[in-house]
Amino acid sequence: MGPLRAPRGVHEVAARLHPRHGGLRVPVSMTVATSEDSPPRGLRNAFRAFGHRDFRLFWSGALLSNTGAWLASLTIPYVIYQETGSALLVGLVAVFQFMPFLVSGPLGGVLADRHDRRRILLLMQTGLMLSSLLVWGVVASGVRQPLVIMGAVACTGVFAGLNMPSWQAFVNDLVPRDDLQSAVALNSFQFNAARAIGPAMAGVLIALVGPSWALLFNALSYLAVILALALIRTRPVITPDPDPGRVHTQFRATVRYVRSQPGIVMAIIISIIVGALVTPLFQFTVVFAGSVFDVGAVQLGLMNAAMGLGALIAIPFIAGWRQVLSLARIVRGSLFAIPFGIVGFALSPNATVALIPLALVGASFLALMSSCNTAVQMIVAPLLRGRVISVRIMFYTVSMPLGSIVMGTLSDQIGPRATVLGAGVLMMIAALGLTVAKGRLQLGRLDDPQDTDE
């Protein structure tokens, strides 16, 4: 069978978004590399992006900042569960954290395509730091009412929604296209390194000095990425004139464009499934630690760190062997591996044994989400990069709180083990369905070429 091709180009949508432009010419530097200048295979290819100064700066600042973010991601559910003992309220934390993305995410996508992404990130990271200081102030003052804490968390969600499209699209500005796969994978590497370090630090800080100190560390950690962004000298990116249309008009046009690209649709479908059935586990470890394994904050931190460690182990292979293994093959293998990790976690007799299946969940989760992000970045036309990324993020972030609420409600009714076991079974069913799907929605569409129709 010949290579899969996107069904149509960007021009129909581009004409709607930019009436003054009859078409889009993709810069030569953005075209697909030929086999003659393909990057080398193997683990050497995994670290190619580190050869670029600006990427190294961004990566280092993001590592410190995301370590703080993972401190907060574990600390806030811990505080809520300690006060209420309710798995449902733990799930509601995700609702308040991610539902603001519905409003701010599409606007963030427009900003990412219209303006200097570095400046947008500087503003949004400053907003995230200030809103994180608000969360710290609420908890440090002794307030323990769940709705008050969640309201403060919602403020960070607004800035996060505005920030995320520029954050993911900015990686494309820091490296040439040949090194994009390495950059996306290394960006996931630092995120998961932070996920391994942050929860472990959170467990120690909570046990020794209390949760408010973990939240203060998170707020101050934003200074690292703000400093990195201030030092970055981004390479010029050739883009058309800014789009004068309204945000909602652009959003509808972007959705129409996404529907025309099967590879991007496939990446979004996988993201939705993972968001609903897998991502809630990151907060559900709080419930298992408190009501199933009966362990303290340190062991809770180690459980979350195990998922980050699993992802760290997987990253070099995912990035380094991209020229050998297609995105479709990586996703297919991960779709079948992750249910075993979820079921293994549900059936683990204690917190120590649970570390092994949680590491498998972390590795498979990383492979799925990194591959979906790479597929979108490689397929999308440069003109619409920020807006298409915002659509993917919006669907993913909506699926997360919905899955968290359902799992939290079921956990209060039938117990945490049965709930997580059911999620693992559903994930296996989804893996089978995605594997046998044909036509426009087959996994092979993740490897579609970039949309450069002229």
N, C-alpha and C positions, 0 to 999 in steps of 0.2 A: 504494500500500500504506500502511495506517495505521501509526502509531508502534508500535514493538516494546514489549512489556510483559513484566515479570518474571512467571514462572508462579505464584508464590505468595509470601506474605509471611513475616515473621520470626516470627510468633507460635507456630508449632508448635515451633520450636527454642527461642524465648524461654521458653516454658512449661516446657521441660525444664531450661533453665539457671536459671530463676528460678521455682520452684514457687509462691512467694507472689504472683507477679504473673500475672494472667490475660492481660495483653497489654501492648503497648508503644505509647505515644503519643509520636510524634516532636515535639519542640519546634517552635513556629511558625517560629523562625529557621532551621530546618533543612529546611524544605520547598522544593520546586523553584520557582525564580523564574518568573514569567510573562513573556511577551514584552514587556509594558509596562515592566518594570523590569530588562530584560536589560542587562548591561554593554555599553559601547560597543565597536564592532568596530575592528579594525586594531591597529597597534602601540601605541596609547595604552592598550589593554586589557592589554598584556603586563606593565605595571609597576604595576598597581592595588594589589597587595599591599604595596608599599613605603609606602603611605599609613598603615600601621599600625605604631606604634612597636615593639611587641614582636616583630613579624615582622622588622623591620629589625635589631634586636639579634641575634636568632637567626641570621639570614642572615649577618651580618658575622662572628660567632664561628664559624659553621660553615665559612665560606670559609677562614679561617686554619687551622682544625683539619683540614679535608679536604685542604688543600695539604700538610700534614705527612703525612697518611695516604697520599697518592699518592707521596710521597717513599719511604715504606717499601714500598709495593706494587711499586715498580720496583727498589729496592735489594736486597730479600731474594732475589728470583729471580736478580738479577745476581750476588750473592755465591755462591749455590748453583751457578749455571752456570759461573762462573769456576773454582770448585774441582773440579767433576765433569765438565763438558762434556756432561751428560746432559739431554736434553729431558724425559725421563720424570720425573726428580727435580724439574725446574722445575714440571711438572704436579702433583707431589705436594705442593708448597707450597700449592696451592689446596685440596687435600684437607684438610690440617691446619688451614688457615685457616677453611674453611667447613663442614666436617662437624660441628663442635660445634654449629652452628645446629640440627641435628636434635634435640638435647636441649634447648638453651637457648631456641630460637626459640618453641616453643609456650608455654613458661613466660613468656617475655617478652610474648607476646600477652595472656595472662591478667593480668599485672601492668599492662599498658597500659590495660585496661578496668576494673580494680579500684581503682587508686590514682592519685594526682596524678602525671601524666606528667612534669611538670617535675622533681619530686623524684627520680623514677626515673632520668631522664636525668642529673641531677647525680651520682647514685651510680654509674651505669654509665660515664659519662665519666671519673670518677675511677678506676674499675677499669681502663678502657682505658689511661689514662695510666700507671698503675703496671705493667700488663702490657707496655706498650710500652717502659718503662724496663728491664724484664727482657730484652726482645729486644735492646735497645741494649747492655746489660751483657754479654750472651753474645757478641755480635759484637765489641764493643770489647775484650774480654779475650783475643781471638785464637782463640776456639773456631770451628772451621770444619766440624765434623762435621754433615752435613745433618740427621740426626735430632734432634740437640740443638737446632739452630736452629728446626726445624719444631715441636718440642715447645713452645718458647717462643711461637711464633706461634699455636699452638693455644690458649694461655691468652687471647690477645686475641680469638680466635674465640668463646670462651664469653661474654665480656662483650659482644661485638658482637651476638650472637644475642639476648641479653637487652635490648640497647639498641634494636635496629632497629625493632620494632613501635611503641614509644613515640615514636621519632624521627619516623617517617612520620605517625603519627596526631596528633602534637603540632602539625603544621602546621595541621590543622583547628581546633585550639584558638586559634590566633593571628589568624585572619581570619574574616569572615562567609562564608557559603556562596557568595555571588555572586563573591567574590574567590578562591575555592579554586583554580580553574583557573590563575589568575595565580600564586598562591602555590606550587602544585606545580611549575609550569614554572620559576619563579625559583629554587626550591630545587634543581631539576635544573641550572639555570644556574650556581649557585655551585659545585655538585659538579663540573661540567665545566670551569668556570674553574679550579678547583683541579687538575683533571686536565691542563689545559694548562700551568699554572704549576709544579706539583709535580714532574713528571718532568724538565722542563727544569732546575729547580734541582737535582734529584737527579744529573743527568748532570754538572753543573758541580762539585757538592760531591764526588762520587765521584772525578772526575778530579783535583781540586785537593787535597783533604784526606782522602779515603777514605770508605768506606761508613758507618762508625760515626757520623760527624757527621750524616749524613742521617737516621739512625735516632734520634739524640738530638733533632734538630729536630722530628721527628714526635712524640716523647713530650711535649716541652714545648708543642707547639702545642695540646694539649688544654686548656691553661689558658685559651685564648681563648674556647672555647665554654662552659667552666665559668663564667667571669666573666659571659658574656652570659646564661646561664640564671639566675644569681644576681640579675641586674638585671631580669629579665622579670616583668611583672605580668599573668599570664594572665587572660583573661576567664572568668567562670564558665561551666561546661558542665553542663547538666541531664542527669543519668544516673540510672538505677534503682539500688536498693540493690546492694551488692556480691554477687556470686554465691558461695555457700558450697560449691559442688561441687568435686570433685577435678579436677586439671589434665587428666588423660587423658580423663575423662568430658566435660569441656568441649571438648577438642580433637576428639573424635569427633563431638559435636553440631555443632561449627563446620564440620567437613568435610561433614556432611549438609546444613547450610545452604548452603555454597558450591556443592554439587552442584545445589541448587535454583535457583541464579542463573546462567543461561547466560552473561551478560555477564562475570561474575567468572571463570567457568570458561574462557572465551575468553582473558581476560587472563592467566590462569595458564598456559594452553597456549603462548601466544606467549612468555611469560617463560621457560618450559622450553626451547623451541627456541633462543631467543637465548642463554640461559645455556650450552647445550651446544655451539653452533656458532660463536658470535660472541665471547662474553666471554673465552674462552681466548686470543684474539689479544692481549689486553692484556699477558699475560705472555709470549706467544710472540714478541713483538718482541725479547726478549732472545736467543732462539735465532737469529732472522734476523740480528741485529746481529753475533753472534759467528761463525756458521758459514756464512751466505749472503752478507751484505754486507761482512763483515770491517771493521767500524767500531768506534769506541770509545764510551765512556760518554756523551759529549756528543751524538753523533749518535743514540744510543739514546734519550736524553731527548727529543730533538726529534721522533723518530718517535712517541713516546707523546703528546707535546704536540700533535702534529697532530690526533690524535683528539679531544682536548679542544677544540682550536680549531674543528674542524668542528661540534662540538656547540654551542659558543658562538654560531656564526653562525646555527644553526637555531632556537635557543630563542625569540628574539623573534617569529618567524613562527608557531611552534607555539602560543605563548601568545596572541599578538595576534589570530590569525584563527580562534580556536576557535569563534566564533559563525558563521563562514562555512563552515569545513571541519569535518565531523564527525570524531570520533575514528576511526571506521572508515575514512574516506578517508585520514587521515593515516597510519594503520597500513598500509593497502594500498599506498600509494606507497612507504613506507619498506621494506616487505617486499621489494619488487622492486628498490629502489636498493641495499640493503646487499650482496646477492650480487656486484654489479658492483665494489663497493669491495673485497670480500674477494679476488675473482679478480684484480683489478688489483694488489693488494698481493702476491699470490703470484707474479705474472709480472713485477713491477718489476725492472728491470736493476740498480738501485742504491738506496741509502737516500734519496737526494734525490728521485728520481721517486716513491718509495713514499709520500712525504708527502701526495701528492694523493689516492690511493685511501684512505689511512688517514683523511684528513679526511672523506671521504664515509662511511666506516664510522662515524666518531664522530657525524656528524650524524644518520644513519639510526638508529643505536643509541639515541641520545637520544630521537628521535621515538617509537621503539617503546616504550621503557621508561617514558618520561614519560606516554605515552598509556595504557599498561596501568595504571600507578599511579593516574592520574586516573580511569580507568573504575572501578576498585575503590573509590576514595574517594567517587565520586559515586553509586554503586549501593548500597553496603553500608548496612544499617541501623545507626544510631549505636551501639546497644547492643553490637554485635559488631565494631565497627571494628578494635580492636587485634588481636583473635583472627583475624579474616579476613586482615588484613595479614600476620600471622605465618605463616599457611598459604601465602600467595603467596610470601613470602620464603623459606620452607622449601623449597618445590619449586624455586625459582630457584637457591638456594644449593646444593642437591643436584646440580642439573644442571651447574653450573659445574665442580666438581672431576671429575665423571665425564667431561665433555667434555675437560678438561685432561689427564686420564690417557690417554684414547684418542688424543688428538692428540699427546701426548708420546711414547707408544709407537710410533705410526705414523711419527712424525718420525725416531725412531732407526732405523726399519726401511727406510722408503722415501724419507726426506728431507723437510725442512720445506716446500719449495715444493709438492710433490705433496700433502702433507697439508692445507695451507691451501687449495689449489685444490679438493680434494675437499670441504672444508667449504663453500666457496662454491657448488659445484654442489648439495650437499644443501640449502643454504639456499634456492636458487632453486626446487627441487622442493617444499620446504615452503611457500614463498610461493604457488606455483600451487595446492597443495592447500587452503590456508586461503582462498584467493580464491574457489574454486569450491564450497566447502562450503556446504550449505544447512541449514535447520531451526535447531535449538537452537545449533549450533556455527558460525553464520555471523558474519562480522566485524561486521555491523550490530548485534549484541547488545552490543557495547562501548558503545553509546549508549543502553542501557536506562535508564529513570528510576530514581530512588532508591527503594529498597524501603521504602514507608511504609504498607503494607497494615494496616488496622485491623480 
